[in-house]
Amino acid sequence: MDLQKLMQQAQKMQNDMAKIEEELAGTVYTGNSSGVDGVTIKLNGHNEVLEVTIAEELMDKENREMLQDMVLVAFNDAQEKVAKDREEKLGSITQGVNFPGM
């Protein structure tokens, strides 16, 4: 086993992961409630909510419970997109690399 080659691979992987983390942080993921125009949530790659948009017609008291459920669904939709993108991008870096003991 060539230790220098292993160190170079680890450094490259670290650099690639840093680039992907930066890319993910700059990506905006949009989630909405079941495809309905009503509630939209935008997250960045760090799962931070950037924006919540609620259609004006949903703001009366009768729709409050439905609105709360729609916000929850939209948030989870956006968060799933962040997780999937992160897994795909970071997984592509570590494919085929075997670390002893892992």
Summary of the structure (lengths in Angstrom):
residues: 102
radius of gyration: 19.7
end to end distance: 16.3
largest distance: 68.2
contacts: 258
relative contact order: 0.17
helix: 60%
strand: 17%
